C-alpha cells in the first residue's frame, strides 16, 4: 500500500507502480485530497485509522512518502498484526528541536494561522510554491490551482497534528522499518531519514542518487527499487 504525503495524491505513485507489476499495489487519496476532498481533514491519527480500515484485515507492506511515512508508522504502531513492514521515505520529524521553523510546512502553518477558508487556501498555495517552484505553479491550469488551494484545510490539520508530537514510538515499533532518502533533498529531510533508521535499529537508509524530495514522481524506477527492498524485508 502506498500512502502519499501532504498536498499529494495516490496517482503520484502510478509510474512507480508501473514498474511493480509483479506486486498487488493499492493507491488511494487520503481524506481532504484529490478524490477524497470534502471527506474531512483529520489529524495523523485519523489518517492512520483510515489506512487500517482500507486494509480491511489484510496484512500489507506499507510504503509512505513524506508525511505518508508518519501515517504508515502510526498505523504500524496501532496494528502490528497487519502492518509488519513499513517503508518510510523521508518521513518528517517536525516535532524535534532541529527541524527548521521556516520549512515549507512551517511557513504554511504561519500563513494559515487564521480560521478563514482563504487563509487555508493561501497556505496550500504557498506550500505548493515552496515544493514545486513558482514557475511550475503558474503553469498549472486554473482549475488545478483551484483544486489544490481547496486542499488547504487538510494540509493545515495534518501539519498541526504532526507538530504536536510523534504518533508512534520508534523504539517500541514491532514492524520492520526500511528508510529511504534522496541525495538532493533538503538537509533536514535527509537527517530525519537517518535518525529514523537509527531509532528503529534498521539498516542504513536506501539512497536514491540525484533525486529530490519528490523521488516517487521524478525517479519512479529507482523508487520502485526502494519498494522492492521494503517488500524483501517482509519475506
MITIMI-214183 format. One line per field, with one value per atom (N, C-alpha, C): x, y, z negated; atom name. Coordinates in nm, 2 decimals. Atoms other than C-alpha are relative to their C-alpha. Layout:
east	c(X; ...)
north	c(Y; ...)
up	c(Z; ...)
atom	c(CA; ...)
***
This chain:
east	c(0.08; 0.00; 0.09; -0.07; 0.12; -0.08; 0.06; 0.05; 0.07; -0.06; 0.10; 0.02; -0.02; 0.23; -0.09; 0.09; 0.09; -0.01; 0.03; -0.06; 0.04; -0.03; -0.02; -0.12; 0.12; -0.25; 0.06; -0.04; -0.24; 0.05; -0.05; -0.19; 0.15; -0.14; 0.16; 0.09; -0.08; 0.27; -0.03; 0.05; 0.12; 0.12; -0.11; 0.45; 0.09; -0.08; 0.63; -0.07; 0.08; 0.35; 0.02; -0.01; 0.40; 0.13; -0.13; 0.75; -0.02; 0.02; 0.60; -0.12; 0.12; 0.35; 0.00; 0.01; 0.45; -0.06; 0.06; 0.30; -0.14; 0.14; -0.06; 0.02; -0.02; -0.04; -0.14; 0.12; -0.30; 0.04; -0.02; -0.31; -0.13; 0.13; -0.57; 0.03; -0.01; -0.63; -0.05; 0.03; -0.62; -0.11; 0.11; -0.92; 0.05; -0.04; -0.90; 0.07; -0.08; -0.71; -0.06; 0.04; -0.79; -0.14; 0.13; -1.09; -0.07; 0.06; -1.14; -0.02; 0.02; -1.17; -0.15; 0.14; -1.48; -0.04; 0.03; -1.45; 0.07; -0.06; -1.30; 0.15; -0.14; -0.95; 0.06; -0.04; -0.83; 0.15; -0.14; -0.52; 0.07; -0.08; -0.24; -0.07; 0.06; -0.42; -0.12; 0.11; -0.73; 0.04; -0.05; -0.54; 0.05; -0.05; -0.38; -0.12; 0.12; -0.73; -0.05; 0.05; -0.83; 0.08; -0.09; -0.53; -0.04; 0.04; -0.62; -0.13; 0.13; -0.98; 0.01; -0.02; -0.87; 0.06; -0.06; -0.66; -0.10; 0.11; -0.98; 0.05; -0.04; -0.80; 0.11; -0.10; -0.54; 0.14; -0.13; -0.17; 0.06; -0.06; 0.03; 0.14; -0.12; 0.36; -0.04; 0.05; 0.30; 0.12; -0.10; 0.52; -0.06; 0.05; 0.47; 0.11; -0.09; 0.63; -0.03; 0.01; 0.70; -0.10; 0.09; 0.41; -0.07; 0.06; 0.26; 0.08; -0.09; 0.56; -0.04; 0.04; 0.45; -0.13; 0.13; 0.10; 0.02; -0.03; 0.23; 0.06; -0.06; 0.44; -0.11; 0.10; 0.14; -0.10; 0.08; -0.07; 0.07; -0.08; 0.21; 0.00; 0.00; 0.21; -0.13; 0.13; -0.16; -0.04; 0.03; -0.19; 0.12; -0.12; 0.13; -0.03; 0.04; -0.06; -0.03; 0.03; -0.15; 0.12; -0.11; 0.14; 0.14; -0.13; 0.46; 0.12; -0.12; 0.69; -0.04; 0.02; 0.70; 0.12; -0.10; 0.89; -0.03; 0.02; 0.93; 0.10; -0.09; 1.07; 0.00; -0.01; 1.18; -0.12; 0.11; 0.92; 0.05; -0.05; 0.95; -0.01; 0.00; 1.01; -0.02; 0.01; 0.87; -0.01; 0.01; 0.84; 0.14; -0.13; 1.22; 0.05; -0.05; 1.42; 0.07; -0.08; 1.64; -0.07; 0.08; 1.36; -0.02; 0.00; 1.37; -0.14; 0.12; 1.10; -0.06; 0.04; 1.09; 0.00; 0.02; 1.03; -0.13; 0.13; 0.75; -0.12; 0.11; 0.52; -0.01; 0.00; 0.62; -0.05; 0.05; 0.56; -0.15; 0.14; 0.23; -0.09; 0.08; 0.11; -0.01; 0.01; 0.20; -0.10; 0.09; 0.01; -0.15; 0.14; -0.29; -0.04; 0.03; -0.30; -0.14; 0.13; -0.63; -0.10; 0.10; -0.96; -0.08; 0.08; -1.08; 0.04; -0.03; -1.11; 0.11; -0.11; -0.89; 0.14; -0.13; -0.61; 0.05; -0.04; -0.61; 0.04; -0.04; -0.61; 0.13; -0.13; -0.32; 0.11; -0.10; -0.13; 0.03; -0.02; -0.18; 0.08; -0.07; -0.07; 0.15; -0.14; 0.24; 0.08; -0.07; 0.33; 0.04; -0.03; 0.30; 0.11; -0.11; 0.51; 0.13; -0.13; 0.78; 0.05; -0.04; 0.77; 0.03; -0.02; 0.75; 0.05; -0.05; 0.85; -0.11; 0.10; 0.67; -0.04; 0.02; 0.72; -0.10; 0.08; 0.56; -0.14; 0.14; 0.27; -0.07; 0.07; 0.19; -0.04; 0.03; 0.20; -0.12; 0.12; -0.08; -0.13; 0.13; -0.43; -0.07; 0.07; -0.65; -0.08; 0.08; -0.88; 0.08; -0.08; -0.59; 0.05; -0.04; -0.47; -0.11; 0.12; -0.82; -0.02; 0.02; -0.84; 0.11; -0.11; -0.50; -0.02; 0.03; -0.60; -0.11; 0.11; -0.91; 0.04; -0.05; -0.69; 0.07; -0.06; -0.57; -0.04; 0.04; -0.78; 0.07; -0.06; -0.64; 0.15; -0.14; -0.28; 0.02; -0.02; -0.31; -0.04; 0.04; -0.49; 0.12; -0.11; -0.21; 0.13; -0.12; 0.07; 0.00; 0.01; -0.06; 0.01; 0.00; -0.11; 0.15; -0.14; 0.25; 0.09; -0.09; 0.40; -0.03; 0.04; 0.22; 0.08; -0.08; 0.45; -0.03; 0.02; 0.50; -0.12; 0.11; 0.21; 0.05; -0.06; 0.45; 0.12; -0.12; 0.72; 0.10; -0.09; 1.01; 0.07; -0.07; 1.19; -0.09; 0.09; 0.88; -0.07; 0.06; 0.77; 0.03; -0.03; 0.73; 0.02; -0.01; 0.72; 0.15; -0.13; 1.04; -0.01; 0.00; 1.12; 0.12; -0.10; 1.31; -0.01; 0.00; 1.41; 0.07; -0.06; 1.49; 0.01; 0.00; 1.60; 0.08; -0.07; 1.74; 0.12; -0.13; 2.08; -0.02; 0.02; 1.93; -0.11; 0.10; 1.67; 0.06; -0.05; 1.70; 0.06; -0.08; 1.93; -0.09; 0.08; 1.65; -0.08; 0.07; 1.47; 0.10; -0.10; 1.79; 0.04; -0.03; 1.87; -0.11; 0.11; 1.52; 0.00; 0.00; 1.56; 0.11; -0.11; 1.90; -0.03; 0.04; 1.76; -0.10; 0.10; 1.46; 0.07; -0.07; 1.69; 0.08; -0.08; 1.90; -0.10; 0.10; 1.59; -0.06; 0.06; 1.44; 0.09; -0.10; 1.76; 0.01; 0.00; 1.73; 0.13; -0.12; 1.98; 0.01; -0.01; 2.12; -0.10; 0.10; 1.88; 0.03; -0.01; 1.82; 0.01; -0.02; 1.95; -0.02; 0.02; 1.83; 0.09; -0.10; 2.11; -0.07; 0.05; 2.02; -0.14; 0.14; 1.67; -0.02; 0.04; 1.49; -0.11; 0.10; 1.21; -0.11; 0.11; 0.96; 0.06; -0.06; 1.16; -0.10; 0.10; 0.85; -0.06; 0.05; 0.75; 0.11; -0.11; 1.08; 0.09; -0.08; 1.26; -0.08; 0.09; 0.99; 0.06; -0.06; 1.21; 0.09; -0.08; 1.45; -0.08; 0.09; 1.16; -0.06; 0.05; 1.03; 0.10; -0.11; 1.37; -0.01; 0.02; 1.31; -0.11; 0.12; 0.97; 0.04; -0.04; 1.12; 0.09; -0.08; 1.37; -0.09; 0.10; 1.08; -0.07; 0.07; 0.89; 0.09; -0.09; 1.20; 0.02; -0.02; 1.22; -0.12; 0.12; 0.88; 0.01; -0.01; 1.00; 0.10)
north	c(-0.12; 0.00; 0.12; -0.13; 0.35; 0.10; -0.10; 0.64; 0.13; -0.13; 0.99; 0.10; -0.11; 1.30; 0.11; -0.12; 1.65; 0.05; -0.07; 1.82; -0.10; 0.10; 1.50; -0.09; 0.09; 1.21; -0.13; 0.14; 0.84; -0.01; 0.01; 0.89; 0.03; -0.04; 1.03; -0.13; 0.13; 0.66; -0.08; 0.08; 0.55; -0.05; 0.04; 0.55; -0.10; 0.10; 0.37; -0.13; 0.13; 0.11; -0.07; 0.06; 0.05; -0.08; 0.07; -0.08; -0.12; 0.10; -0.32; -0.09; 0.07; -0.52; -0.14; 0.13; -0.84; 0.01; -0.02; -0.69; 0.05; -0.06; -0.61; 0.13; -0.13; -0.24; 0.07; -0.08; -0.01; 0.14; -0.14; 0.36; 0.07; -0.07; 0.60; 0.14; -0.14; 0.97; 0.01; -0.02; 1.05; 0.10; -0.10; 1.24; 0.14; -0.14; 1.60; 0.03; -0.02; 1.54; -0.07; 0.07; 1.46; -0.04; 0.05; 1.24; -0.02; 0.01; 1.23; 0.14; -0.13; 1.61; 0.01; -0.01; 1.70; -0.10; 0.11; 1.40; 0.02; -0.03; 1.58; 0.03; -0.03; 1.69; -0.05; 0.06; 1.45; 0.03; 0.00; 1.45; -0.12; 0.12; 1.20; -0.13; 0.12; 0.95; -0.04; 0.03; 0.98; -0.07; 0.05; 0.91; -0.15; 0.14; 0.60; -0.09; 0.08; 0.47; -0.03; 0.02; 0.52; -0.11; 0.10; 0.32; -0.14; 0.13; 0.03; -0.04; 0.04; 0.04; -0.04; 0.04; 0.02; -0.14; 0.13; -0.28; -0.11; 0.09; -0.45; -0.14; 0.13; -0.72; -0.07; 0.06; -0.79; 0.05; -0.04; -0.79; 0.07; -0.07; -0.55; 0.06; -0.08; -0.38; 0.14; -0.13; -0.01; 0.09; -0.10; 0.25; 0.14; -0.14; 0.61; 0.10; -0.10; 0.91; 0.13; -0.12; 1.22; -0.02; 0.01; 1.27; -0.13; 0.13; 0.95; -0.11; 0.09; 0.78; 0.00; -0.02; 0.92; -0.08; 0.07; 0.79; -0.15; 0.15; 0.44; -0.05; 0.04; 0.43; 0.00; 0.00; 0.53; -0.12; 0.11; 0.26; -0.13; 0.12; 0.00; 0.00; -0.01; 0.12; -0.06; 0.04; 0.06; -0.15; 0.13; -0.26; -0.08; 0.08; -0.46; -0.13; 0.13; -0.77; 0.02; -0.03; -0.60; 0.06; -0.07; -0.37; -0.05; 0.06; -0.58; 0.06; -0.07; -0.38; 0.14; -0.14; 0.00; 0.05; -0.08; 0.18; 0.15; -0.14; 0.54; 0.08; -0.08; 0.77; 0.14; -0.14; 1.10; 0.04; -0.04; 1.09; 0.11; -0.12; 1.43; -0.02; 0.00; 1.49; 0.15; -0.14; 1.84; 0.03; -0.01; 1.78; 0.01; 0.00; 1.77; 0.15; -0.14; 2.09; 0.04; -0.04; 2.08; 0.02; -0.02; 2.08; 0.15; -0.15; 2.42; 0.06; -0.07; 2.66; 0.06; -0.06; 2.80; -0.10; 0.10; 2.47; 0.04; -0.03; 2.46; -0.02; 0.02; 2.32; 0.11; -0.10; 2.57; 0.13; -0.13; 2.87; -0.01; 0.02; 2.72; 0.02; -0.01; 2.70; 0.14; -0.14; 3.06; 0.07; -0.07; 3.17; -0.04; 0.05; 2.95; 0.01; -0.01; 3.07; 0.05; -0.05; 3.24; -0.12; 0.11; 3.04; 0.01; -0.01; 3.16; -0.10; 0.09; 2.95; 0.05; -0.06; 3.20; -0.02; 0.02; 3.16; -0.14; 0.13; 2.79; -0.02; 0.01; 2.82; 0.06; -0.07; 3.07; -0.09; 0.08; 2.83; -0.12; 0.11; 2.54; 0.05; -0.05; 2.76; 0.03; -0.02; 2.87; -0.12; 0.12; 2.52; -0.06; 0.05; 2.41; 0.08; -0.08; 2.70; -0.03; 0.04; 2.60; -0.13; 0.14; 2.24; -0.01; 0.02; 2.28; 0.12; -0.12; 2.63; 0.09; -0.09; 2.94; -0.02; 0.02; 2.87; -0.12; 0.11; 2.53; 0.02; -0.03; 2.65; 0.09; -0.10; 2.94; -0.07; 0.07; 2.69; -0.10; 0.09; 2.47; 0.07; -0.05; 2.51; 0.06; -0.07; 2.74; -0.10; 0.10; 2.45; -0.08; 0.07; 2.26; 0.08; -0.09; 2.55; 0.02; -0.02; 2.60; -0.13; 0.13; 2.23; -0.02; 0.01; 2.24; 0.10; -0.09; 2.55; -0.05; 0.06; 2.37; -0.10; 0.10; 2.12; 0.06; -0.07; 2.38; -0.05; 0.05; 2.26; -0.14; 0.13; 1.90; 0.02; -0.03; 2.04; 0.05; -0.06; 2.25; -0.09; 0.09; 1.98; -0.10; 0.10; 1.73; 0.06; -0.07; 1.98; 0.03; -0.03; 2.09; -0.12; 0.13; 1.73; -0.05; 0.05; 1.64; 0.07; -0.09; 1.93; -0.02; 0.02; 1.83; -0.12; 0.11; 1.52; -0.13; 0.12; 1.18; -0.09; 0.09; 0.94; -0.15; 0.14; 0.64; 0.01; 0.01; 0.53; -0.09; 0.07; 0.44; -0.12; 0.11; 0.23; -0.12; 0.10; 0.03; -0.07; 0.05; -0.04; -0.15; 0.14; -0.41; -0.03; 0.02; -0.36; 0.03; -0.03; -0.37; 0.13; -0.13; -0.02; 0.01; -0.02; 0.04; 0.15; -0.14; 0.40; 0.04; -0.05; 0.60; 0.15; -0.14; 0.94; 0.03; -0.04; 1.13; 0.08; -0.08; 1.29; 0.15; -0.14; 1.62; 0.07; -0.06; 1.67; 0.09; -0.09; 1.94; -0.08; 0.07; 1.85; -0.06; 0.05; 1.82; -0.13; 0.13; 1.55; -0.11; 0.11; 1.35; -0.03; 0.03; 1.39; -0.08; 0.07; 1.28; -0.15; 0.14; 0.96; -0.07; 0.06; 0.89; -0.03; 0.01; 0.95; -0.11; 0.11; 0.72; -0.13; 0.13; 0.44; -0.03; 0.02; 0.49; -0.04; 0.02; 0.50; -0.14; 0.13; 0.18; -0.11; 0.11; -0.01; -0.07; 0.06; -0.08; 0.02; -0.02; -0.08; 0.15; -0.14; 0.25; 0.03; -0.04; 0.44; -0.05; 0.03; 0.33; 0.14; -0.14; 0.63; 0.00; -0.02; 0.75; 0.12; -0.10; 0.94; 0.10; -0.10; 1.27; 0.04; -0.04; 1.29; 0.10; -0.09; 1.54; -0.07; 0.06; 1.50; -0.07; 0.07; 1.40; -0.11; 0.11; 1.09; -0.09; 0.09; 0.89; 0.04; -0.04; 1.10; 0.03; -0.03; 1.21; -0.12; 0.11; 0.88; -0.13; 0.11; 0.61; -0.14; 0.13; 0.32; -0.02; 0.01; 0.40; -0.02; 0.01; 0.44; -0.14; 0.13; 0.11; -0.10; 0.08; -0.04; 0.01; -0.02; 0.11; -0.09; 0.08; -0.06; -0.14; 0.14; -0.39; -0.03; 0.02; -0.35; -0.01; 0.00; -0.29; -0.14; 0.13; -0.60; -0.11; 0.11; -0.81; -0.02; 0.00; -0.72; -0.08; 0.07; -0.89; -0.15; 0.15; -1.23; -0.07)
up	c(0.00; 0.00; 0.00; 0.00; 0.09; -0.08; 0.08; -0.14; 0.04; -0.05; 0.01; -0.11; 0.10; -0.17; 0.02; 0.00; -0.21; 0.14; -0.13; 0.09; 0.12; -0.11; 0.30; 0.01; -0.02; 0.41; 0.04; -0.03; 0.48; 0.14; -0.14; 0.85; 0.02; -0.01; 0.78; 0.01; 0.00; 0.74; 0.13; -0.11; 1.07; 0.09; -0.08; 1.27; -0.08; 0.08; 0.98; 0.00; 0.00; 0.96; 0.13; -0.13; 1.33; 0.01; 0.01; 1.25; -0.10; 0.10; 0.99; 0.03; -0.04; 1.19; -0.06; 0.07; 1.00; -0.13; 0.13; 0.69; 0.01; 0.01; 0.59; -0.08; 0.07; 0.51; -0.01; 0.03; 0.36; -0.02; 0.01; 0.40; -0.03; 0.03; 0.26; -0.04; 0.04; 0.19; -0.14; 0.14; -0.17; -0.02; 0.02; -0.32; 0.01; -0.02; -0.22; 0.13; -0.12; 0.10; 0.12; -0.12; 0.46; 0.00; -0.01; 0.50; -0.14; 0.13; 0.12; -0.07; 0.05; 0.08; -0.05; 0.05; -0.12; -0.10; 0.10; -0.35; -0.13; 0.13; -0.64; 0.02; 0.01; -0.74; -0.13; 0.13; -1.01; -0.04; 0.05; -1.22; 0.04; -0.04; -1.17; -0.05; 0.06; -1.40; 0.08; -0.09; -1.18; 0.13; -0.12; -0.87; -0.02; 0.03; -1.03; -0.02; 0.01; -1.12; 0.14; -0.13; -0.76; 0.07; -0.06; -0.64; -0.04; 0.06; -0.87; 0.05; -0.05; -0.75; 0.14; -0.14; -0.39; 0.01; 0.00; -0.47; -0.03; 0.02; -0.59; -0.05; 0.06; -0.79; 0.08; -0.08; -0.52; -0.05; 0.03; -0.61; 0.13; -0.11; -0.40; -0.03; 0.01; -0.34; 0.04; -0.02; -0.36; 0.02; -0.04; -0.19; 0.00; 0.01; -0.29; 0.04; -0.05; -0.12; -0.09; 0.08; -0.34; -0.12; 0.11; -0.58; 0.00; -0.01; -0.45; -0.07; 0.08; -0.62; -0.14; 0.14; -0.95; -0.03; 0.01; -0.89; 0.00; 0.00; -0.80; -0.13; 0.13; -1.12; -0.11; 0.10; -1.32; 0.01; -0.03; -1.16; -0.05; 0.04; -1.23; -0.15; 0.15; -1.60; -0.05; 0.05; -1.63; 0.04; -0.05; -1.42; 0.05; -0.04; -1.42; 0.06; -0.06; -1.32; 0.15; -0.15; -0.98; 0.07; -0.07; -0.91; -0.06; 0.05; -0.96; 0.05; -0.06; -0.74; 0.05; -0.05; -0.67; 0.08; -0.07; -0.41; -0.02; 0.03; -0.52; 0.08; -0.09; -0.25; -0.04; 0.04; -0.40; -0.09; 0.10; -0.68; -0.09; 0.08; -0.85; -0.15; 0.15; -1.22; -0.05; 0.03; -1.27; -0.15; 0.15; -1.65; -0.07; 0.07; -1.71; 0.01; 0.01; -1.80; 0.12; -0.11; -1.50; 0.13; -0.12; -1.25; 0.03; -0.03; -1.07; -0.01; 0.02; -1.16; 0.13; -0.13; -0.81; 0.11; -0.10; -0.63; 0.07; -0.08; -0.37; -0.09; 0.09; -0.63; -0.11; 0.10; -0.90; 0.05; -0.06; -0.67; 0.04; -0.04; -0.55; -0.13; 0.13; -0.92; -0.04; 0.04; -0.98; 0.09; -0.09; -0.67; -0.03; 0.02; -0.77; -0.15; 0.14; -1.13; -0.02; 0.02; -1.07; 0.02; 0.00; -1.06; 0.13; -0.12; -0.72; 0.11; -0.11; -0.41; 0.09; -0.08; -0.22; -0.06; 0.07; -0.48; 0.03; -0.02; -0.44; 0.15; -0.14; -0.06; 0.03; -0.02; -0.07; -0.05; 0.06; -0.30; 0.10; -0.09; -0.05; 0.12; -0.11; 0.24; -0.03; 0.04; 0.05; -0.01; 0.02; -0.04; 0.14; -0.14; 0.33; 0.07; -0.07; 0.45; -0.06; 0.06; 0.20; 0.05; -0.04; 0.31; 0.15; -0.14; 0.69; 0.07; -0.06; 0.75; 0.07; -0.05; 0.87; 0.15; -0.14; 1.24; 0.03; -0.02; 1.22; -0.05; 0.05; 1.01; 0.10; -0.09; 1.25; 0.13; -0.13; 1.54; -0.01; 0.02; 1.38; 0.05; -0.04; 1.53; -0.12; 0.11; 1.32; -0.08; 0.07; 1.24; -0.10; 0.09; 1.09; -0.12; 0.11; 0.89; -0.10; 0.09; 0.75; -0.08; 0.07; 0.66; -0.11; 0.10; 0.48; -0.11; 0.11; 0.29; -0.09; 0.08; 0.17; -0.10; 0.09; 0.00; -0.12; 0.12; -0.25; -0.13; 0.13; -0.54; -0.04; 0.03; -0.51; -0.03; 0.03; -0.49; -0.14; 0.13; -0.80; -0.11; 0.10; -1.00; -0.03; 0.03; -0.95; -0.04; 0.04; -0.98; -0.15; 0.14; -1.32; -0.08; 0.07; -1.42; -0.01; 0.00; -1.32; -0.10; 0.08; -1.51; -0.15; 0.14; -1.83; -0.07; 0.05; -1.86; 0.08; -0.09; -1.70; -0.05; 0.02; -1.67; -0.02; 0.01; -1.71; -0.09; 0.08; -1.94; 0.07; -0.09; -1.72; -0.06; 0.07; -1.98; -0.03; 0.04; -2.05; 0.12; -0.12; -1.69; 0.01; -0.03; -1.62; 0.15; -0.14; -1.25; 0.04; -0.06; -1.04; 0.07; -0.06; -0.92; 0.10; -0.11; -0.59; 0.03; -0.02; -0.55; 0.13; -0.13; -0.23; 0.00; -0.03; -0.12; 0.13; -0.12; 0.18; -0.03; 0.02; 0.22; 0.02; -0.03; 0.35; -0.09; 0.09; 0.08; -0.10; 0.10; -0.18; -0.12; 0.10; -0.47; -0.11; 0.11; -0.73; 0.04; -0.04; -0.52; 0.00; 0.01; -0.49; -0.14; 0.14; -0.86; -0.07; 0.06; -0.95; 0.03; -0.04; -0.75; -0.07; 0.08; -0.91; -0.14; 0.14; -1.25; -0.02; 0.01; -1.19; 0.01; -0.01; -1.08; -0.13; 0.13; -1.40; -0.11; 0.11; -1.63; 0.02; -0.02; -1.47; 0.01; 0.00; -1.47; 0.13; -0.13; -1.10; 0.08; -0.09; -0.81; 0.03; -0.05; -0.68; 0.11; -0.10; -0.45; 0.14; -0.14; -0.10; 0.07; -0.06; 0.11; 0.15; -0.15; 0.45; 0.04; -0.05; 0.62; 0.10; -0.10; 0.80; -0.01; 0.01; 0.68; -0.11; 0.11; 0.46; -0.09; 0.09; 0.21; 0.08; -0.08; 0.49; 0.08; -0.07; 0.59; 0.06; -0.05; 0.63; 0.14; -0.13; 0.93; 0.10; -0.09; 1.07; 0.03; -0.02; 1.03; -0.03; 0.04; 1.04; 0.00; -0.01; 1.14; -0.13; 0.12; 0.85; -0.12; 0.12; 0.61; 0.00; -0.01; 0.73; -0.06; 0.06; 0.63; -0.15; 0.15; 0.28; -0.05; 0.03; 0.27; -0.01; 0.00; 0.36; -0.12; 0.12; 0.08; -0.12; 0.11; -0.16; 0.00; -0.01; -0.03; -0.04; 0.03; -0.06; -0.15; 0.14; -0.43; -0.07; 0.05; -0.47; 0.02; -0.04; -0.33; -0.09)
atom	c(N; CA; C; N; CA; C; N; CA; C; N; CA; C; N; CA; C; N; CA; C; N; CA; C; N; CA; C; N; CA; C; N; CA; C; N; CA; C; N; CA; C; N; CA; C; N; CA; C; N; CA; C; N; CA; C; N; CA; C; N; CA; C; N; CA; C; N; CA; C; N; CA; C; N; CA; C; N; CA; C; N; CA; C; N; CA; C; N; CA; C; N; CA; C; N; CA; C; N; CA; C; N; CA; C; N; CA; C; N; CA; C; N; CA; C; N; CA; C; N; CA; C; N; CA; C; N; CA; C; N; CA; C; N; CA; C; N; CA; C; N; CA; C; N; CA; C; N; CA; C; N; CA; C; N; CA; C; N; CA; C; N; CA; C; N; CA; C; N; CA; C; N; CA; C; N; CA; C; N; CA; C; N; CA; C; N; CA; C; N; CA; C; N; CA; C; N; CA; C; N; CA; C; N; CA; C; N; CA; C; N; CA; C; N; CA; C; N; CA; C; N; CA; C; N; CA; C; N; CA; C; N; CA; C; N; CA; C; N; CA; C; N; CA; C; N; CA; C; N; CA; C; N; CA; C; N; CA; C; N; CA; C; N; CA; C; N; CA; C; N; CA; C; N; CA; C; N; CA; C; N; CA; C; N; CA; C; N; CA; C; N; CA; C; N; CA; C; N; CA; C; N; CA; C; N; CA; C; N; CA; C; N; CA; C; N; CA; C; N; CA; C; N; CA; C; N; CA; C; N; CA; C; N; CA; C; N; CA; C; N; CA; C; N; CA; C; N; CA; C; N; CA; C; N; CA; C; N; CA; C; N; CA; C; N; CA; C; N; CA; C; N; CA; C; N; CA; C; N; CA; C; N; CA; C; N; CA; C; N; CA; C; N; CA; C; N; CA; C; N; CA; C; N; CA; C; N; CA; C; N; CA; C; N; CA; C; N; CA; C; N; CA; C; N; CA; C; N; CA; C; N; CA; C; N; CA; C; N; CA; C; N; CA; C; N; CA; C; N; CA; C; N; CA; C; N; CA; C; N; CA; C; N; CA; C; N; CA; C; N; CA; C; N; CA; C; N; CA; C; N; CA; C; N; CA; C; N; CA; C; N; CA; C; N; CA; C; N; CA; C; N; CA; C; N; CA; C; N; CA; C; N; CA; C; N; CA; C; N; CA; C; N; CA; C; N; CA; C; N; CA; C; N; CA; C; N; CA; C; N; CA; C; N; CA; C; N; CA; C; N; CA; C; N; CA; C; N; CA; C; N; CA; C; N; CA; C; N; CA; C; N; CA; C; N; CA; C; N; CA; C; N; CA; C; N; CA; C; N; CA; C; N; CA; C; N; CA; C; N; CA; C; N; CA; C; N; CA; C; N; CA; C; N; CA; C; N; CA; C; N; CA; C; N; CA; C; N; CA; C; N; CA; C; N; CA; C; N; CA; C; N; CA; C; N; CA; C; N; CA; C; N; CA; C; N; CA; C; N; CA; C; N; CA; C; N; CA; C; N; CA; C; N; CA; C; N; CA; C; N; CA; C; N; CA; C; N; CA; C; N; CA; C; N; CA; C; N; CA; C; N; CA; C; N; CA; C; N; CA; C; N; CA; C; N; CA; C; N; CA; C; N; CA; C; N; CA; C; N; CA; C; N; CA; C; N; CA; C; N; CA; C; N; CA; C; N; CA; C; N; CA; C; N; CA; C; N; CA; C; N; CA; C; N; CA; C; N; CA; C; N; CA; C; N; CA; C; N; CA; C; N; CA; C; N; CA; C; N; CA; C; N; CA; C; N; CA; C; N; CA; C; N; CA; C; N; CA; C; N; CA; C; N; CA; C; N; CA; C; N; CA; C)
***
